[in-house]
Amino acid sequence: MVFADGFAGAVKDPGQAAHRPSGLAMGPDGALYIADDAHGRIWRVTFQGGTATAGIQPAAAPTVDTVARAPDPNVGPPEGIHPDAGAALPVPPGATAAQVALGERIFHGQVDGGTCTGCHGLNAKGTPLGPDLTSGKWLWGSGDLASITRTITDGVASPKAYRSAMPPLGGAQLSPSDVAAVAAYVWALGHGGG
């Protein structure tokens, strides 16, 4: 079954295709994010219709017993998650810990449609599409909050070392307060929090 097609356009050669879907991620709301490494676009795909249209059945609601059960203290973090995950991140001058926390949730696509992990990775250590944000090495500015905010707001049309452009706001519909939160989180990652 073909889910989505036609990205390449008339020319199927990858070097001349109109669009090249190169990354796929699923948001917490079930939306699919498809990254285009030819033009730096990120598409958000959502389902419109009911379960009868899709021919699927929703999962059963959790029982009270399942919800009330305390987590096993002997269980470690999921594979790929740093054991210090959730540790306090540094807070940039002029920002708040609440902004850093919100920025982390936006970065990971948990709120406000953030798409950052599609290019920078779940751990922000970078991918072939976007740089490592934890290294303290800044490609577009000095690493201060203002330059990070400007990079997120304006995007990066011609990356220095990556094959894919970063669209303004990462291709998401971020408000100014969302941008401030993501910038605070990225600052924290690059200043000893990653």
TORSE-104272 format. One line per 10 residues: number of its first residue (from 0); their letters; for each residue y, x, z of N, C-alpha, C. Coordinates in Angstrom, 3 decimals, decimal comma, always signed. Example, Ala and Ser with C-alpha at 12.3 -4.5 7.8 and 13.67 -1.06 7.14 Angstrom:
<sites>
0> as> -5,690 +13,190 +7,800 -4,500 +12,300 +7,800 -3,300 +13,200 +7,800 ~ -2,250 +12,850 +7,080 -1,060 +13,670 +7,140 +0,030 +12,900 +7,870
</sites>
This chain:
<sites>
0> mvfadgfaga> -1,175 +0,844 +0,000 +0,000 +0,000 +0,000 +1,243 +0,893 +0,000 ~ +2,170 +0,656 -0,896 +3,423 +1,404 -0,971 +4,441 +0,722 -0,066 ~ +4,982 +1,499 +0,860 +5,976 +0,953 +1,782 +7,386 +1,079 +1,216 ~ +7,712 +2,241 +0,702 +9,038 +2,493 +0,137 +8,860 +3,439 -1,042 ~ +9,590 +3,188 -2,116 +9,433 +3,997 -3,319 +10,761 +4,041 -4,056 ~ +10,844 +4,913 -5,037 +12,019 +4,964 -5,885 +13,085 +5,938 -5,439 ~ +12,828 +6,736 -4,412 +13,832 +7,676 -3,930 +14,219 +8,700 -5,005 ~ +13,224 +9,173 -5,754 +13,471 +10,241 -6,728 +14,340 +9,783 -7,888 ~ +14,335 +8,500 -8,198 +15,080 +8,019 -9,355 +14,291 +8,279 -10,633 ~ +14,976 +8,454 -11,741 +14,329 +8,610 -13,040 +13,628 +9,956 -13,180
10> vkdpgqaahr> +14,162 +11,006 -12,557 +13,592 +12,349 -12,683 +12,744 +12,634 -11,455 ~ +11,456 +12,874 -11,668 +10,541 +13,075 -10,539 +10,465 +14,517 -10,070 ~ +11,032 +15,460 -10,813 +11,037 +16,863 -10,421 +11,823 +17,002 -9,123 ~ +11,218 +17,613 -8,060 +11,914 +17,694 -6,775 +13,292 +18,353 -6,843 ~ +13,461 +19,317 -7,743 +14,744 +19,999 -7,846 +15,835 +19,152 -8,477 ~ +15,453 +18,077 -9,170 +16,428 +17,236 -9,849 +16,381 +15,778 -9,394 ~ +15,570 +15,489 -8,393 +15,440 +14,113 -7,907 +16,757 +13,630 -7,321 ~ +17,016 +12,342 -7,454 +18,237 +11,752 -6,896 +18,242 +11,878 -5,370 ~ +17,099 +11,627 -4,751 +16,953 +11,734 -3,297 +15,566 +12,286 -3,013 ~ +15,461 +13,066 -1,926 +14,169 +13,634 -1,545 +13,902 +13,309 -0,081
20> psglamgpdg> +13,111 +12,265 +0,184 +12,784 +11,979 +1,582 +11,939 +13,113 +2,136 ~ +12,435 +13,745 +3,197 +11,752 +14,920 +3,712 +11,374 +14,790 +5,179 ~ +11,876 +13,809 +5,842 +11,570 +13,643 +7,255 +11,476 +12,180 +7,605 ~ +10,604 +11,866 +8,525 +10,410 +10,493 +8,954 +10,310 +10,489 +10,466 ~ +11,063 +9,604 +11,084 +11,011 +9,466 +12,539 +11,096 +7,984 +12,874 ~ +10,550 +7,622 +14,013 +10,633 +6,238 +14,452 +11,473 +6,163 +15,707 ~ +12,435 +5,247 +15,716 +13,285 +5,048 +16,874 +12,594 +4,198 +17,919 ~ +13,123 +4,153 +19,138 +12,507 +3,376 +20,208 +12,498 +1,877 +19,930 ~ +13,360 +1,424 +19,025 +13,389 +0,011 +18,678 +12,463 -0,317 +17,508 ~ +11,697 +0,671 +17,025 +10,779 +0,450 +15,919 +11,370 +0,752 +14,558
30> alyiaddahg> +12,665 +1,045 +14,488 +13,288 +1,370 +13,205 +12,755 +2,713 +12,718 ~ +12,623 +2,842 +11,404 +12,228 +4,112 +10,807 +13,457 +4,816 +10,290 ~ +13,516 +6,118 +10,493 +14,609 +6,937 +9,988 +14,023 +7,874 +8,939 ~ +14,595 +7,834 +7,750 +14,121 +8,661 +6,644 +15,249 +9,604 +6,265 ~ +14,971 +10,913 +6,358 +15,975 +11,929 +6,045 +15,860 +12,333 +4,576 ~ +16,997 +12,543 +3,945 +17,079 +12,978 +2,548 +17,615 +14,398 +2,543 ~ +16,764 +15,367 +2,160 +17,234 +16,754 +2,200 +18,004 +17,145 +0,953 ~ +18,131 +16,248 -0,017 +18,932 +16,546 -1,208 +20,416 +16,252 -0,961 ~ +20,704 +15,221 -0,198 +22,099 +14,818 -0,005 +22,504 +14,659 +1,455 ~ +21,598 +14,929 +2,385 +21,946 +14,856 +3,796 +22,086 +13,451 +4,337
40> riwrvtfqgg> +21,550 +12,480 +3,657 +21,631 +11,089 +4,105 +20,445 +10,787 +5,011 ~ +20,665 +9,917 +5,980 +19,578 +9,420 +6,809 +19,592 +7,905 +6,698 ~ +18,471 +7,367 +6,220 +18,343 +5,917 +6,099 +17,696 +5,369 +7,357 ~ +18,164 +4,220 +7,804 +17,556 +3,491 +8,918 +16,916 +2,253 +8,325 ~ +15,606 +2,117 +8,480 +14,846 +1,020 +7,891 +14,349 +0,129 +9,014 ~ +14,686 -1,162 +8,936 +14,234 -2,113 +9,944 +13,496 -3,257 +9,272 ~ +12,667 -3,924 +10,016 +11,905 -5,056 +9,513 +12,677 -6,342 +9,760 ~ +12,772 -7,160 +8,748 +13,411 -8,469 +8,867 +12,350 -9,529 +8,594 ~ +12,072 -10,363 +9,545 +11,048 -11,395 +9,377 +10,220 -11,507 +10,633 ~ +9,364 -12,474 +10,651 +8,539 -12,708 +11,830 +7,154 -12,133 +11,665
50> tatagiqpaa> +6,336 -12,336 +12,689 +4,973 -11,813 +12,644 +4,156 -12,496 +11,553 ~ +4,473 -13,735 +11,224 +3,740 -14,421 +10,160 +3,991 -13,740 +8,814 ~ +5,210 -13,270 +8,600 +5,550 -12,574 +7,360 +4,764 -11,285 +7,226 ~ +4,651 -10,545 +8,310 +3,982 -9,247 +8,271 +2,475 -9,363 +8,459 ~ +2,006 -10,506 +8,961 +0,583 -10,667 +9,204 +0,093 -9,838 +10,379 ~ +0,954 -9,646 +11,376 +0,572 -8,866 +12,549 +0,706 -9,723 +13,793 ~ +0,060 -9,288 +14,846 +0,146 -9,986 +16,121 +0,849 -9,079 +17,120 ~ +1,778 -9,613 +17,907 +2,433 -8,779 +18,905 +1,452 -8,372 +20,002 ~ +1,720 -7,243 +20,628 +0,895 -6,786 +21,743 +1,095 -7,707 +22,940 ~ +0,074 -7,804 +23,745 +0,166 -8,637 +24,945 +1,166 -8,027 +25,913
60> aptvdtvara> +1,853 -8,872 +26,647 +2,813 -8,402 +27,648 +2,061 -7,687 +28,761 ~ +2,649 -6,652 +29,361 +1,966 -5,955 +30,446 +1,801 -6,869 +31,650 ~ +0,732 -6,648 +32,371 +0,496 -7,455 +33,567 +1,344 -6,913 +34,706 ~ +1,532 -7,718 +35,722 +2,310 -7,308 +36,883 +1,678 -6,070 +37,506 ~ +0,337 -6,013 +37,554 -0,361 -4,865 +38,121 -0,012 -3,583 +37,368 ~ +0,054 -3,659 +36,043 +0,369 -2,484 +35,228 +1,791 -2,010 +35,484 ~ +2,715 -2,947 +35,588 +4,116 -2,595 +35,783 +4,353 -2,029 +37,187 ~ +3,676 -2,564 +38,184 +3,941 -2,189 +39,566 +3,227 -0,900 +39,982 ~ +2,240 -0,455 +39,220 +1,454 +0,709 +39,598 +2,321 +1,964 +39,608 ~ +2,207 +2,743 +40,665 +2,964 +3,996 +40,777 +2,324 +5,052 +39,879
70> pdpnvgppeg> +3,137 +5,938 +39,307 +2,567 +6,989 +38,458 +1,728 +7,955 +39,284 ~ +0,715 +8,519 +38,661 -0,150 +9,496 +39,304 +0,640 +10,797 +39,485 ~ +0,813 +11,287 +40,710 +1,611 +12,499 +40,930 +0,959 +13,752 +40,346 ~ -0,327 +13,698 +39,989 -1,020 +14,862 +39,448 -0,914 +14,974 +37,931 ~ -0,307 +13,983 +37,302 -0,201 +13,996 +35,852 +1,036 +14,788 +35,452 ~ +0,836 +15,771 +34,555 +1,945 +16,588 +34,080 +2,697 +15,899 +32,958 ~ +3,710 +16,554 +32,438 +4,477 +15,964 +31,339 +3,633 +15,919 +30,067 ~ +3,985 +15,031 +29,125 +3,239 +14,976 +27,866 +3,306 +16,318 +27,149 ~ +2,283 +16,575 +26,339 +2,249 +17,824 +25,581 +3,535 +17,976 +24,779 ~ +4,099 +19,160 +24,780 +5,318 +19,423 +24,035 +6,592 +19,192 +24,833
80> ihpdagaalp> +6,475 +18,615 +26,019 +7,644 +18,373 +26,865 +7,713 +19,495 +27,902 ~ +8,866 +20,079 +28,019 +9,048 +21,168 +28,969 +8,858 +20,646 +30,384 ~ +8,137 +21,377 +31,258 +7,917 +20,891 +32,617 +9,197 +20,696 +33,416 ~ +10,283 +21,347 +33,021 +11,551 +21,174 +33,715 +12,406 +20,068 +33,107 ~ +11,802 +19,264 +32,218 +12,561 +18,184 +31,586 +13,151 +17,293 +32,673 ~ +14,362 +16,896 +32,487 +15,035 +16,053 +33,459 +15,824 +16,840 +34,490 ~ +15,684 +18,162 +34,464 +16,471 +18,974 +35,393 +17,945 +18,823 +35,029 ~ +18,792 +19,003 +36,011 +20,228 +18,829 +35,797 +20,736 +19,803 +34,741 ~ +21,471 +19,274 +33,787 +22,083 +20,088 +32,743 +23,487 +20,485 +33,175 ~ +23,986 +21,622 +32,690 +25,374 +21,966 +32,989 +26,321 +20,936 +32,365
90> vppgataaqv> +27,462 +20,770 +32,967 +28,449 +19,796 +32,483 +29,658 +20,560 +31,950 ~ +30,064 +20,263 +30,710 +31,217 +20,983 +30,158 +32,513 +20,610 +30,864 ~ +33,476 +21,525 +30,871 +34,781 +21,198 +31,450 +35,388 +19,982 +30,740 ~ +35,870 +19,050 +31,523 +36,490 +17,856 +30,961 +35,515 +16,726 +30,687 ~ +34,227 +16,926 +30,935 +33,218 +15,884 +30,731 +32,593 +15,539 +32,079 ~ +31,673 +14,583 +32,049 +30,996 +14,172 +33,275 +29,485 +14,273 +33,088 ~ +28,760 +14,304 +34,202 +27,298 +14,313 +34,146 +26,789 +13,032 +33,478 ~ +27,490 +11,915 +33,687 +27,094 +10,662 +33,044 +27,208 +10,762 +31,516 ~ +28,242 +11,451 +31,028 +28,371 +11,645 +29,583 +27,225 +12,490 +29,040 ~ +26,878 +13,551 +29,744 +25,774 +14,411 +29,307 +24,485 +13,594 +29,257
100> algerifhgq> +24,244 +12,778 +30,276 +23,030 +11,957 +30,316 +23,011 +10,944 +29,167 ~ +24,142 +10,305 +28,899 +24,218 +9,361 +27,780 +24,028 +10,101 +26,461 ~ +24,645 +11,269 +26,333 +24,495 +12,065 +25,119 +23,042 +12,416 +24,844 ~ +22,300 +12,722 +25,904 +20,871 +13,030 +25,745 +20,116 +11,822 +25,208 ~ +20,423 +10,647 +25,720 +19,748 +9,420 +25,260 +20,114 +9,109 +23,807 ~ +21,370 +9,307 +23,432 +21,782 +9,086 +22,040 +21,102 +10,110 +21,139 ~ +21,119 +11,377 +21,536 +20,504 +12,463 +20,773 +19,052 +12,133 +20,439 ~ +18,322 +11,585 +21,405 +16,908 +11,266 +21,229 +16,666 +9,880 +20,640 ~ +17,736 +9,200 +20,201 +17,576 +7,907 +19,545 +17,205 +6,770 +20,466 ~ +17,413 +6,940 +21,766 +17,054 +5,901 +22,722 +18,120 +4,816 +22,809
110> vdggtctgch> +19,360 +5,144 +22,462 +20,451 +4,171 +22,451 +21,388 +4,479 +21,282 ~ +22,082 +3,480 +20,842 +23,168 +3,599 +19,869 +22,780 +4,231 +18,522 ~ +21,492 +4,221 +18,200 +21,055 +4,640 +16,870 +21,178 +6,115 +16,563 ~ +21,179 +6,963 +17,578 +21,282 +8,406 +17,338 +20,150 +8,920 +16,461 ~ +20,469 +9,854 +15,579 +19,491 +10,391 +14,627 +19,329 +11,902 +14,752 ~ +19,833 +12,500 +15,803 +19,917 +13,962 +15,934 +18,563 +14,653 +15,865 ~ +17,538 +14,068 +16,481 +16,241 +14,736 +16,526 +15,604 +14,850 +15,151 ~ +16,016 +14,037 +14,204 +15,452 +14,118 +12,864 +15,683 +15,469 +12,214 ~ +16,774 +16,131 +12,535 +17,085 +17,440 +11,949 +17,007 +18,579 +12,961 ~ +17,341 +18,307 +14,225 +17,387 +19,369 +15,228 +16,114 +19,439 +16,060
120> glnakgtplg> +15,202 +18,479 +15,889 +13,939 +18,471 +16,620 +14,059 +17,790 +17,966 ~ +12,919 +17,325 +18,477 +12,903 +16,643 +19,770 +13,391 +17,528 +20,901 ~ +13,118 +18,829 +20,807 +13,533 +19,745 +21,864 +14,835 +20,461 +21,522 ~ +15,485 +20,066 +20,420 +16,762 +20,633 +19,951 +16,643 +22,108 +19,588 ~ +15,418 +22,600 +19,371 +15,198 +24,009 +19,032 +15,332 +24,263 +17,531 ~ +15,678 +23,224 +16,765 +15,914 +23,394 +15,343 +14,688 +23,127 +14,492 ~ +14,941 +22,876 +13,215 +13,916 +22,646 +12,203 +14,444 +23,279 +10,920 ~ +13,695 +23,235 +9,833 +14,241 +23,730 +8,570 +15,487 +22,954 +8,106 ~ +15,716 +21,774 +8,689 +16,866 +20,962 +8,283 +18,108 +21,170 +9,145 ~ +17,940 +21,639 +10,372 +19,093 +21,780 +11,260 +18,880 +22,884 +12,267
130> pdltsgkwlw> +19,966 +23,511 +12,739 +19,859 +24,679 +13,612 +19,416 +24,363 +15,040 ~ +18,989 +25,410 +15,718 +18,659 +25,387 +17,132 +19,965 +25,177 +17,902 ~ +20,008 +24,152 +18,722 +21,217 +23,866 +19,496 +21,138 +24,447 +20,911 ~ +20,027 +25,120 +21,226 +19,839 +25,652 +22,572 +20,096 +27,149 +22,666 ~ +20,323 +27,807 +21,551 +20,408 +29,267 +21,526 +21,760 +29,817 +21,969 ~ +22,783 +28,987 +21,975 +24,126 +29,475 +22,286 +24,799 +30,104 +21,080 ~ +24,138 +30,096 +19,935 +24,721 +30,621 +18,699 +25,363 +29,441 +17,960 ~ +26,653 +29,532 +17,708 +27,388 +28,419 +17,114 +27,755 +28,764 +15,676 ~ +27,330 +27,935 +14,744 +27,587 +28,175 +13,327 +28,938 +27,634 +12,885 ~ +29,448 +26,619 +13,554 +30,684 +25,944 +13,133 +31,629 +25,805 +14,309
140> gsgdlasitr> +32,199 +26,881 +14,747 +33,145 +26,834 +15,848 +32,727 +27,775 +16,959 ~ +33,443 +27,712 +18,050 +33,242 +28,643 +19,152 +32,247 +28,147 +20,188 ~ +31,775 +26,919 +20,043 +30,872 +26,357 +21,038 +31,592 +25,608 +22,135 ~ +32,930 +25,506 +22,016 +33,652 +24,705 +22,999 +33,486 +23,229 +22,650 ~ +33,815 +22,379 +23,593 +33,609 +20,938 +23,429 +34,361 +20,392 +22,219 ~ +35,562 +20,870 +21,967 +36,371 +20,379 +20,835 +35,712 +20,716 +19,499 ~ +35,192 +21,944 +19,349 +34,587 +22,311 +18,063 +33,264 +21,586 +17,843 ~ +32,496 +21,351 +18,903 +31,252 +20,592 +18,779 +31,572 +19,151 +18,397 ~ +32,574 +18,570 +19,040 +32,989 +17,199 +18,719 +33,421 +17,102 +17,260 ~ +34,180 +18,068 +16,799 +34,657 +18,082 +15,408 +33,481 +18,185 +14,427
150> titdgvaspk> +32,501 +19,023 +14,736 +31,339 +19,172 +13,861 +30,551 +17,868 +13,781 ~ +30,344 +17,208 +14,914 +29,623 +15,936 +14,910 +30,407 +14,888 +14,130 ~ +31,696 +14,808 +14,360 +32,539 +13,795 +13,714 +32,621 +14,006 +12,208 ~ +32,886 +15,243 +11,787 +33,102 +15,530 +10,365 +31,819 +15,810 +9,596 ~ +30,751 +16,217 +10,301 +29,527 +16,630 +9,638 +29,686 +18,022 +9,048 ~ +28,660 +18,455 +8,333 +28,672 +19,771 +7,695 +28,202 +19,572 +6,261 ~ +29,142 +19,594 +5,339 +28,811 +19,336 +3,928 +28,056 +20,488 +3,285 ~ +28,378 +21,716 +3,666 +27,754 +22,894 +3,060 +27,242 +23,823 +4,156 ~ +26,032 +23,574 +4,650 +25,501 +24,406 +5,727 +25,365 +25,863 +5,311 ~ +25,545 +26,759 +6,267 +25,457 +28,191 +5,994 +24,013 +28,641 +5,810
160> ayrsampplg> +23,097 +28,091 +6,575 +21,734 +28,608 +6,562 +20,668 +27,523 +6,429 ~ +21,066 +26,306 +6,134 +20,105 +25,209 +6,068 +20,268 +24,473 +4,754 ~ +19,165 +23,925 +4,263 +19,176 +23,318 +2,940 +19,719 +21,892 +2,928 ~ +19,967 +21,333 +4,073 +20,372 +19,938 +4,150 +21,731 +19,812 +4,829 ~ +22,590 +19,011 +4,243 +23,906 +18,753 +4,840 +23,751 +17,851 +6,063 ~ +24,716 +17,936 +6,965 +24,766 +17,003 +8,091 +25,857 +15,991 +7,778 ~ +25,491 +14,712 +7,635 +26,523 +13,723 +7,349 +27,420 +13,505 +8,557 ~ +28,648 +13,026 +8,341 +29,501 +12,714 +9,479 +28,772 +11,796 +10,457 ~ +28,923 +12,068 +11,726 +28,302 +11,314 +12,815 +26,777 +11,354 +12,736 ~ +26,239 +12,345 +12,019 +24,796 +12,459 +11,877 +24,188 +11,327 +11,076
170> gaqlspsdva> +25,023 +10,587 +10,371 +24,534 +9,454 +9,589 +24,383 +8,182 +10,412 ~ +24,782 +8,216 +11,666 +24,675 +7,048 +12,548 +26,045 +6,374 +12,688 ~ +26,065 +5,244 +13,315 +27,313 +4,516 +13,584 +27,719 +4,780 +15,031 ~ +28,211 +5,981 +15,286 +28,575 +6,360 +16,650 +30,038 +6,046 +16,932 ~ +30,289 +5,522 +18,121 +31,656 +5,265 +18,568 +32,259 +6,581 +19,054 ~ +33,592 +6,619 +19,243 +34,196 +7,833 +19,799 +33,602 +8,231 +21,157 ~ +33,262 +7,258 +22,000 +32,659 +7,600 +23,296 +31,239 +8,128 +23,115 ~ +30,507 +7,620 +22,095 +29,179 +8,156 +21,784 +29,297 +9,609 +21,336 ~ +30,262 +9,895 +20,480 +30,461 +11,260 +19,984 +30,786 +12,187 +21,147 ~ +31,654 +11,748 +22,054 +32,007 +12,566 +23,215 +30,772 +12,854 +24,069
180> avaayvwalg> +29,902 +11,860 +24,215 +28,684 +12,037 +25,013 +27,720 +13,008 +24,334 ~ +27,503 +12,851 +23,025 +26,598 +13,756 +22,310 +27,155 +15,178 +22,324 ~ +28,466 +15,316 +22,142 +29,081 +16,648 +22,179 +28,874 +17,288 +23,557 ~ +29,006 +16,506 +24,616 +28,793 +17,036 +25,970 +27,344 +17,483 +26,142 ~ +26,411 +16,702 +25,624 +24,993 +17,066 +25,716 +24,685 +18,330 +24,913 ~ +25,215 +18,411 +23,684 +24,972 +19,596 +22,857 +25,600 +20,822 +23,520 ~ +26,798 +20,679 +24,081 +27,414 +21,788 +24,813 +26,479 +22,241 +25,937 ~ +25,942 +21,265 +26,706 +25,051 +21,592 +27,823 +23,805 +22,325 +27,325 ~ +23,246 +21,897 +26,213 +22,073 +22,572 +25,648 +22,392 +24,027 +25,292 ~ +23,527 +24,246 +24,695 +23,890 +25,577 +24,231 +24,447 +26,491 +25,306
190> hggg> +24,687 +25,943 +26,483 +25,259 +26,746 +27,573 +24,298 +26,793 +28,761 ~ +23,047 +27,060 +28,453 +22,062 +27,273 +29,506 +21,224 +26,079 +29,867 ~ +21,394 +24,956 +29,159 +20,605 +23,770 +29,503 +19,394 +23,572 +28,629 ~ +19,146 +24,473 +27,687 +18,014 +24,286 +26,774 +16,980 +25,244 +27,060
</sites>
